Amino acid sequence: MRYFLLFWLFPVGFLVGWYVLSVNDWSGGMWFFSRDMHDMVFGIYGEVLGIAPETIPPLVAKALVLDTFIILGLIALRRRKAIMEWWHTRRQQAQLRRRIAAMSEVGPAAPAE
């Protein structure tokens, strides 16, 4: 699972990093991160897909969000026993806190006379 996450995280991180740097033209003197490269890449993708290049970044963002939910779902499926154990422990602690709070609201007993 660790390698699966790495092989998913590195390409996504690289894509997001490139997009942020190129859309803002923070090239640092490298043509790869320039706005010209950004426009050229999305122009080529727009031609290949037959859609306007401006519509591609929101589509990619939606796909990345969907992929992220799928990856997190797979992780949750693999670790469902530990997650359920954590959930039950959390509920028991919350019930214990409620009991303690209810006992402290009653207050001390009045002394007998």
N, C-alpha and C positions, 0 to 999 in steps of 0.2 A: 504494500500500500504506500510505503514511503517513496518508492521509485515512481509509482504511478502519480503521486502528488508532484514530485519533482519534474516529471516529464510534462505535466500539465501546467505547473506554476511558472517555469522558466519561459516557455513560449508566450504565455499570456502576459507575463511581466515585461518581456522584451517588446511585444506588440504595443502594450499600453505606454511603455517608456518612449518608444519611437514615435508613437502618435502624439504624445504630449510635447515632446521636443520639436517635432517637425511642424505641428500645427501652430506653435508659437514662434517658430523660426529661431529656436535656440540652438543653432547649429554648432557653435564653437569652432567655426572654420571648416567643418566637415560637411561635404555635400550631401552625405547620406541623411543627415538630420535637418536639411534645409527645407524651406517651404516649397521650393521648386520640385524637389524630389517627392514631397508629399502630394502636390498637385498632379505630378506625372503618374505616380502609383495609383491614386484613386481615379485618374482619368483612364488608365489602362483597365482597371477593374470595372469601371463604368461601361467602357466599350465592350468588354467581354460579356458582362452580364446584361447589357442592353438597358441600363438604367442610368439616371443622373448620378454623377459622382458625389453630389452632396448628400444623397440618401444612403450611401454605404456606411459611414461611421455610426449612425444610430442603429442600423441593422446589425453591425458587428457588436456594438455594445449590448444589444438585446441578446444576441447569441452567447456572449460571454457571461451574462447574468444567468441565462438558462443553463449553460455548462457548469457554472459554479454551483447552482442548486443541485444539479445531477451529481456532481462530485461530492458535495456535502451529504447528499442522500446516501450515496454509496458508503461513505465513511460512517454515517450513523447506522446503516444496516450492518456493517461489519462489527461495530462496537455497541450493539443494542443492549447486550447484557450489562455492560458497565454503565451505560446511560440509564437503564431502568434501575439499577442499584443506586446510582446517584440520586435519581428522582425520588425513590422511596425513602432514602436517608433524609433528603431535604424535607419531605412531607412530615416525617416523624419529628424532625427538629422543630418545624413550624408548629406542630401540635403541642409539643413540649413547651415551647415559648408561650403559646396561648394559655396552657394550663397554669404556668407560673404567673403570668399576668393576671389571670382570673383569681388566683390565690392571693396575690398581693393587693387586689382591689378590695377584698373582704376586710383586710386589715387585722390588727391583733385583737384578740378577745378581750372584753372588758373584765377587769379584776372582780372576783366575787366578793361580796360584802358580807 
